């Protein structure tokens, strides 16, 4: 087994406040005064809740409805489906890490959606997952046992594992992806250097979810700062991105990129290791807030034709 330590850049930490309102309009004149970083709860056309963020003095961004994922390089934005969590995250056609070019999460609790609003992976009714700790990967696909209490949340973590993707390299299945004792993902990437719609597929974990359907997620506030992530199988020669979805009024979440996986390898990735890619900063589509909602591990698509079969076999918080 190979072990590597990923060190990139220090994330920025901040706080945001929220007020519940409707958001049929993003006009600053119809909304209360604000300072950058504040958020409002708002309603999406499909009836779900999301947030809009203050991006400048008394300037509100539009209601952020939907989600994006983690994969791709530079180019146009890809569409896709994220099942069970917020599939906003680490890449996807130059403006996002994959998925539709919007974000559906906020600094205060908001309703979580995948690329389509399929909801959470669901809470376990038992506590068999505890037998695996400190390895958080378990057959229930849920961390935290009883979703209604916090005393059984290891390192303050509670949430579901889920799959998400571009619906080209893979079609992510709904429900628990970890029933075998590993969280696994299979698919086939293609070359897509024009539109970057085939940005890839990934495995996600909600860090602080209420377990509802749809799930309501809050920024992680537990004791862990790093994760030992063991991947097995093959990524088909494709690089893998590991990152944390954050509350931002943009399409890209900070991540680190690691080499293609063959066999078994463990990477230790900390919240302070992830960073916006240069193209995300240049395009104004990525910012670092330090408010972490989900961990995502994504096979990067669009760069080659290959098949992948990748599993998250161990996840240890420290």
C-alpha positions in Angstrom: 0.0 0.0 0.0 1.3 3.4 -0.9 0.7 6.4 1.4 1.0 10.0 0.4 0.5 13.3 2.1 -1.2 16.0 0.0 -0.2 19.6 0.8 -1.5 22.5 -1.3 -2.8 25.8 0.0 -4.5 27.1 3.1 -8.3 27.5 2.9 -9.9 30.7 4.0 -12.3 30.5 7.0 -15.3 32.7 7.4 -18.8 32.8 8.9 -22.1 33.7 7.3 -25.5 34.6 8.6 -28.9 33.7 7.1 -32.4 35.1 7.1 -35.3 33.2 5.6 -36.9 34.9 2.6 -38.4 34.0 -0.8 -36.1 34.7 -3.7 -38.1 35.2 -6.8 -36.0 38.2 -7.5 -32.3 38.8 -6.8 -32.7 42.6 -7.1 -30.8 44.3 -4.3 -33.6 46.9 -4.0 -36.2 44.2 -3.1 -34.0 42.5 -0.4 -32.6 43.8 2.9 -29.2 45.5 3.1 -26.3 43.0 3.5 -22.6 42.6 3.9 -20.5 40.2 1.8 -20.8 36.6 3.1 -24.3 36.9 4.5 -26.9 34.5 3.1 -30.7 34.4 2.7 -32.8 31.3 2.5 -34.8 31.3 -0.7 -37.2 29.1 -2.8 -36.3 27.3 -6.0 -38.7 26.8 -8.9 -39.0 23.1 -8.0 -40.2 23.9 -4.5 -37.0 23.1 -2.7 -35.1 25.5 -0.5 -31.6 26.9 -1.1 -29.7 30.1 -0.4 -28.6 33.3 -2.1 -25.4 35.1 -0.9 -24.4 38.7 -0.5 -21.5 39.2 -2.9 -20.9 42.8 -2.3 -22.2 45.7 -0.1 -26.0 45.4 -0.5 -25.6 43.1 -3.5 -27.4 39.8 -3.5 -26.6 37.0 -5.9 -29.5 35.0 -7.4 -31.0 32.0 -5.5 -28.6 29.1 -6.0 -30.7 26.2 -7.1 -29.3 22.8 -8.2 -25.8 21.4 -7.9 -22.6 20.7 -9.7 -20.0 18.0 -9.2 -16.2 17.5 -9.1 -14.8 16.5 -12.5 -13.5 17.8 -15.8 -10.7 20.1 -16.9 -11.3 23.5 -18.6 -14.1 24.4 -21.0 -17.9 24.6 -20.8 -20.0 23.5 -17.9 -21.2 19.9 -17.7 -24.6 18.7 -16.6 -25.1 15.6 -14.5 -26.8 14.0 -11.6 -25.7 13.8 -8.0 -27.6 11.3 -5.9 -28.0 11.6 -2.2 -26.0 14.8 -1.5 -25.0 18.1 -2.8 -23.1 17.3 -6.0 -21.6 20.7 -6.1 -17.9 20.5 -5.9 -14.6 20.0 -7.6 -14.5 20.6 -11.3 -16.4 20.2 -14.5 -15.7 22.0 -17.6 -13.5 24.8 -16.4 -16.2 26.5 -14.3 -17.0 23.8 -11.9 -15.9 20.4 -10.9 -18.7 18.9 -12.9 -22.5 19.2 -12.9 -24.8 22.1 -13.6 -23.3 25.5 -13.0 -25.0 26.4 -9.8 -24.6 25.7 -6.1 -27.3 24.6 -3.7 -25.8 25.0 -0.2 -25.2 27.7 2.3 -23.4 28.8 5.5 -26.5 28.0 7.5 -28.6 24.8 7.1 -30.1 24.5 3.7 -31.9 21.8 1.8 -29.3 19.6 0.0 -29.7 18.5 -3.5 -27.7 16.4 -6.0 -27.5 17.4 -9.6 -31.2 16.6 -9.4 -33.1 16.8 -6.1 -33.0 13.1 -5.3 -32.3 13.8 -1.6 -30.2 12.0 1.0 -28.8 8.5 1.0 -30.8 8.1 4.2 -30.1 7.5 7.8 -29.5 4.0 9.2 -32.0 2.7 11.8 -29.3 0.7 13.6 -25.8 1.2 14.8 -23.9 -1.5 13.1 -21.6 1.1 11.6 -20.0 1.7 15.0 -18.3 -1.7 14.7 -16.2 -0.4 11.9 -14.9 2.7 13.6 -12.5 4.4 13.2 -13.1 3.4 9.5 -16.2 5.4 8.6 -17.0 3.3 5.6 -19.8 0.8 6.5 -22.5 -1.4 4.9 -25.2 1.0 6.0 -23.8 3.9 4.0 -24.6 6.2 6.9 -22.4 7.8 9.6 -23.9 8.8 12.9 -26.3 6.0 13.7 -29.4 7.8 15.2 -29.9 10.9 13.0 -31.9 12.6 15.8 -29.0 12.8 18.3 -25.5 14.1 18.1 -23.8 12.0 20.8 -23.2 9.1 18.5 -21.6 11.1 15.7 -17.9 10.1 15.5 -15.7 13.3 15.4 -19.0 15.2 15.0 -19.7 13.6 11.6 -23.2 12.6 10.5 -24.3 12.0 6.9 -24.8 9.6 4.0 -22.5 8.3 1.4 -23.7 8.8 -2.2 -22.7 8.7 -5.9 -22.9 11.5 -8.4 -21.8 11.9 -12.0 -22.2 13.4 -15.5 -24.7 10.8 -16.8 -22.2 10.1 -19.6 -19.1 8.5 -17.9 -21.6 6.9 -15.5 -25.2 6.9 -14.4 -25.0 7.1 -10.6 -27.3 4.8 -8.8 -29.5 6.1 -6.0 -29.4 4.8 -2.5 -26.5 3.3 -0.5 -23.4 2.7 -2.6 -21.6 0.9 0.3 -23.7 -2.2 0.8 -20.7 -4.5 0.0 -18.6 -2.8 2.8 -16.9 -0.5 0.3 -18.3 2.5 -1.5 -17.8 1.7 -5.2 -18.2 3.4 -8.5 -17.9 2.0 -12.1 -18.0 3.7 -15.5 -16.2 4.6 -18.6 -14.7 8.0 -19.4 -14.5 9.5 -22.9 -12.6 12.3 -24.6 -14.6 15.5 -24.5 -12.3 18.5 -25.0 -14.9 20.7 -26.6 -17.9 21.0 -24.2 -16.6 19.0 -21.2 -20.0 17.6 -20.5 -18.4 14.2 -19.6 -16.6 15.6 -16.6 -16.6 12.4 -14.6 -18.1 10.7 -11.6 -17.6 10.5 -7.9 -18.3 9.3 -4.4 -19.5 11.8 -1.8 -20.1 11.9 1.9 -22.3 14.4 3.7 -20.3 15.8 6.7 -23.2 17.3 8.7 -26.7 16.2 7.6 -30.0 15.8 9.4 -30.8 12.6 7.5 -34.0 13.9 6.1 -35.3 13.5 2.5 -34.3 15.8 1.1 -31.5 16.2 3.6 -30.7 19.5 5.3 -26.9 20.1 5.5 -24.9 22.4 7.7 -21.2 23.3 7.7 -19.1 20.7 9.5 -18.2 21.9 13.0 -16.7 18.7 14.5 -13.2 17.9 15.7 -11.7 16.3 12.6 -9.4 18.4 10.4 -8.0 15.7 8.1 -9.1 12.4 6.5 -7.1 9.3 5.6 -8.7 8.1 2.4 -7.9 4.6 1.0 -8.9 4.0 -2.6 -8.8 0.6 -4.3 -9.3 -0.6 -7.8 -8.5 1.5 -10.8 -9.4 5.0 -12.0 -8.7 4.0 -15.6 -5.6 6.1 -15.9 -7.6 9.2 -14.9 -6.5 11.6 -12.2 -8.7 11.7 -9.0 -9.8 14.9 -7.3 -10.5 15.0 -3.6 -12.2 18.1 -2.2 -14.8 19.6 0.1 -17.9 21.3 -1.2 -18.2 24.8 0.4 -20.7 27.7 0.6 -19.8 29.9 -2.4 -21.8 31.9 -4.9 -20.0 30.0 -7.7 -19.7 26.6 -9.5 -16.3 25.4 -8.2 -15.2 24.0 -4.8 -11.6 23.7 -3.7 -9.8 20.4 -4.3 -6.5 18.6 -4.6 -5.7 16.3 -7.6 -3.9 13.1 -7.0 -2.4 10.6 -9.6 -4.4 7.8 -11.2 -5.2 4.9 -8.9 -4.1 1.4 -9.6 -4.3 -1.2 -6.8 -4.6 0.5 -3.3 -3.4 3.8 -2.1 -4.0 6.0 0.9 -4.0 9.8 0.8 -4.3 12.1 3.8 -6.2 15.2 2.8 -7.0 18.1 5.3 -9.4 20.9 5.0 -6.5 23.3 4.7 -5.0 21.3 1.8 -7.7 22.0 -0.8 -7.5 25.0 -3.1 -9.2 26.6 -6.0 -7.6 25.8 -9.4 -6.0 28.6 -11.3 -8.6 28.5 -14.0 -11.4 28.7 -11.4 -9.8 31.8 -9.8 -9.2 33.4 -13.2 -12.8 32.9 -14.3 -14.1 34.0 -10.9 -15.9 30.7 -10.4 -14.1 29.4 -7.3 -13.6 30.8 -3.8 -12.5 29.3 -0.5 -14.7 29.9 2.5 -13.6 27.1 4.9 -17.2 26.1 5.4 -17.1 22.4 4.5 -20.3 20.5 3.7 -19.2 17.3 2.0 -16.2 15.2 1.1 -16.0 14.2 -2.5 -13.7 11.8 -4.4 -14.0 12.1 -8.2 -12.6 10.3 -11.2 -11.8 13.1 -13.6 -13.4 12.6 -17.0 -13.1 14.1 -20.5 -9.4 13.4 -21.0 -9.3 9.8 -22.3 -11.3 6.7 -23.2 -11.0 4.2 -20.4 -13.0 2.2 -17.9 -12.8 2.7 -14.2 -13.8 0.7 -11.1 -12.9 2.6 -8.0 -13.9 1.9 -4.4 -13.5 4.0 -1.2 -12.5 1.2 1.2 -11.4 3.1 4.2 -12.0 6.6 5.5 -10.6 7.7 8.9 -11.1 11.1 10.4 -8.3 12.7 12.4 
